[in-house]
Amino acid sequence: MKRPQGFEARPPRRPSTGDRAPSEPGPTTAAGARPRSGGGVADRVSTEPIAVVAGAGPAGVRTPRDLQETVPLDDLRRGLSGPGRAGERGVRDAEPRDAARGAHPHDDATGTERRDDAKGARRAVAAAERARRRYEKQEVRRFTKRSRRRRLVWSVVGGALALLVVVVVGGAYSPLMALREVRVEGAARIPPEQIVAAFEGELGTPLPLVTRDDVHRALAGFSLIETYSTETIPPGTLVVRIVERTPVGVIETARGLELVDGAGVVIDRVDARPDGQPLIETPGGTASDGFRAVAAVVRNLPAEARTQLVGATAETADDVRLELAGGVPVVWGGAGDSATKAAVLARLMAVAPPDTVSGYDVSSPESAVTY
């Protein structure tokens, strides 16, 4: 009997060893089923439903291939465009066949739209590229303009500084800044005209070229100058400020009486002791420690005592003795605490004048006495 379409024979159940010998294969049917033998079990087959279209006979049955061939491509896209893989395969299978058989009129419109979209996209890309290039050019111009402006500013500033340096240097070393006048300040014992005359060799020299060595050579011949300082006033004035040496007394030498300062520098040679300048007697002369101690004491004496001072001696640096007018002695001691001792002596002289006492002792200023 002929099997209906859709029926397929399933392999028979393997018979037991009691039905047939293991070596005998046994007969089979044309469909591959083995017949029942002896007390065997009948064949078992599986059936599947046959797809039938309503209103059509066997000739009206449509296979999936026929459906794909008759359904338009756009309908397939709309019906099978879901995320499932079946719809994607249906579209991929349908497009080549439609291309081979001839596109649907609707497909021409779709292709035109696609071409228009592609052209629009290309035009948009080209417009974006032009906009980008235009923006880059603007940025380059802006950056170069700023750089040019910055270079211009730096060039102007550098040129101005260079011009200023040239003007200053040229003016400083030009005849406009030549030395024309020397002004002396602080001179008492030294005639200012002598100091001005010492700078005659520097007149006409630009002020920046008048060095410290030149000033020192001009003032080296004046022993009364202890310190000095200079100031230049453009365009051609040099101010010389001097501090003269302060004499502390007179020493007796083989050459006669010499007025000296605290460093033992000879200020002047005199025939008689000037008023207020004591006669200093120390073993070893101006190079001894006793002379330096006497000089420190004389510098710290108050004006009342200095005007009455006639003599000073020192065997050592800690044994300074002064002599006031009328032969009144003052025991001073060491040069330490000279300022305090000088204040105490001034108070004692105010309370007990020298003509009323035999002497003063301020070697210990906390317990000064008169006798």
C-alpha positions, 0 to 999 in steps of 0.5 A: 500500500502506498504511504500518504505524503508526510508519513515516514517509517520509523526504524523498528524496535530491535527484536529480542534474541528469542524472535530471531537469531542475532546473525539473521538480518531479516527482510525489510519493506520498501520503506525500510520497515521490517515485518513482524515475524512470529510473536514480534511487535508491529512497526511504529511510525510518526505522522506530521500534519500536512499544510492545506490552504482553505478553498484549494485542493491538493493543487492549491497547496503553497509552499514557502518558496511560492509564498516568497515568489508571489509576495511583494518585496516591500510587504516582506520587509514590513512583515519580516523586518522584526529582530528575529532571524527568520525575517532577516533570512526571508528578506535576504532570500527575497531580494536576489530573486526580485533582482533577477526577475525584475524589480517591483515599481515600488522598488524603483522609488525606494532606490531613488530615495536611497540615492537621494539620501546618499547624495544628501549625506555626501553633501552634508559631509562636504559642508561639514568639511568646508566648515571645519577648514574655514574654522581652522583657517580662522584660528590660524589667522587669529593665532598668527595675528596675536603672534604678530602683535606680541612680536611687535610689542616685544620689538617695540619694548626691546627697541625702547630699552636699547635706545635708553641704554644707548642714550644713558651710556652715550650721555654718561661718557659724553662731554656733557657729563664732564667734571666741572665743579668740586664742592667740599663739605665738612672742612674746618682746619683744612682750607677747602680751596686746597682740596678743590685744587687737588682735583684739577687733574680730573676736571673735564673727565666724565663723572662715571670715569672718576673712580675711587682711586682717583679721589683717594690719590687727590685726598691722600696728602691731607693728614687731617682727613680721617674719613671721606665720601663722595657724591656725583650730581649730574651733569658735572658736580662732584661733592666731597664730604670729609670728616677731619681727625679729632686731636686728643692731645699733644706729645713731646718728640725730638722734633717738638710738640705734635698735635695727634689724634686717637690713632697717633696720627700727627695733625699739626706741629705746634710751638705751645700746647693749645687750650683743651689739649692735654700733654700726654705722657706714656711709655712707648709713645703713640704705639703703646696700650697706655696711649690708646687708653688715654685717647679713649678716656679723653674722647669721653670726657664731658665738655666741662672737664675737657676745657680744664684738662692739662695733662694725662698719663698712663703707665699701663692700660688700667692706670690712667690719671688725668690732671685738671687746671690748678694741679687737681688730679683725677684717678680714672683707672682703666678705659672701661666704663669711660662713659659712666665715669665721665658722667660721674666726674661731671656731677662731682665737679658740679657739686665740688668744684676743682678749686674746693677739693684736692682730687677726684677718684672715679675708678669705681663709678659706683663709689666715686669720692672726692678728697 
